[in-house]
């Protein structure tokens, strides 16, 4: 038998293991990839690495400087992928093959992801100094937009928060876009502050701090302000404001502009006076003529003054100008000082720190005499007590009490307030809205009579009843009519009864006669001798129960009622008075 030679089977297995041992970000532009050594019966083993870059929306084989490691028998140990983007997001995978014919090639390994390091940011830009603030802007130094930055106040010894204040020893990480230009607050005047920043890549790895940027807050200057800094007045009130400067030396002159809402306050040229501060040392003063201009909904006032003479200039704190103003509309307006120029006696500029103020003009709450924010019967009682002289009202209370807006305070104002409290009216004449047709009558007494009649026919609280009695006593005991008059009956139309009010200027014997449309006498009401006064309410007016002289019920229809007031004396104005009005009995 012949001899047999052993032939090894062909190699069909790819090398193992096929994996990346490590991936390390070395810098802002380099990542090192190290492969695990692969073993195979058919050597040498070849290695290749595929790299990709995330461009913000998708993974790509190009962009961001990413490279591939082509098949080589040299194991990446490590292989540096260079020229990458700072804080870029990369991923890599590996494939190996042996030297068999044909070669056995492994599948691709899993992806391994890594960010490059961020670049150390450049020095922050520091700008726009004020007494207590500085604006600071992060400079990213080529880092992409998703990079996070923290800002540190070296001088203050704290990390800056998103609002510009202190966050103590804890970083606040934000993108350049989120930081924007942050205004760092609560700083000390005339102080140099240094700021530095550091960056953080997508994996939270921080850079060291970059170089610092610095800025100096403004030096303390002379405060110039409007006093009071805020106040509230009512529509129609006048008040004054003072323009005050503090800590000035050798004051020579000033000018300013003041912006305010035209619809809320009013200032005229005659309302502006130069302050005594400029002249208290004996200096003479030249006033600029006040000028007014419109800017949209605002008015701008320009004013100024300068001194001359050999006397010592003013120094210290004092009033530059006093301005009177009037509230003309409800609302709040800022009193905005701008374009202020202050100079010393040698015409050198003096730096000032401007502090604005505001004024609120409150609408008058007509009827709220007590000032408690509510309109109640108590307010009506205050008006009545004022009318009879038992109390005084402040100017503000008098404005609220004059609900008729006729410039005087009378029992009619109290009556209207009482009507308002019970819902008979919803607004006052002073509110520039109609309240009741009777208010158009020129006869105040007749209006009061109607009001009292209305109030007697509705349900009232105890307090409202007390005020109504006060009103009746005042009207009937103190308001003697100037003329005798027959007033309209109430209710009208009526069924079955009605009251007929009247007024007597003098003492008289009174008859009320009621006629039908045929002129036939239906009923005579002999009221007897009545003293001068108003007979308006149910307990004083003439009363007809709707019955004839014989006691029968009168039929529905139109009737005429006539008053005869026969004077008791023959004094002036005591002529026999006769008047007639119509009424309707409606069943």
WOGILIN-V211739 format. One record per helix or strand of 3 or more residues. SS is the DSSP state (helix for helix, strand for strand). FROM is the first residue (numbers start at 1). TO is the last residue. If there is no record, write none. Layout:
SS	FROM	TO
SS	FROM	TO
//
This chain:
strand	20	27
strand	30	35
strand	46	54
strand	69	72
strand	79	81
strand	89	97
strand	112	115
strand	122	127
strand	134	139
strand	148	153
strand	158	160
helix	176	179
strand	181	184
strand	192	200
strand	213	216
strand	222	227
strand	230	234
strand	238	261
helix	269	271
strand	272	274
strand	284	287
strand	291	295
strand	298	308
strand	314	327
strand	331	344
strand	352	355
strand	357	362
helix	377	387
helix	395	401
helix	411	421
helix	429	431
helix	437	440
helix	444	456
helix	462	478
strand	498	500
strand	502	504
strand	508	515
strand	521	530
strand	533	535
strand	542	544
strand	557	567
strand	577	585
//
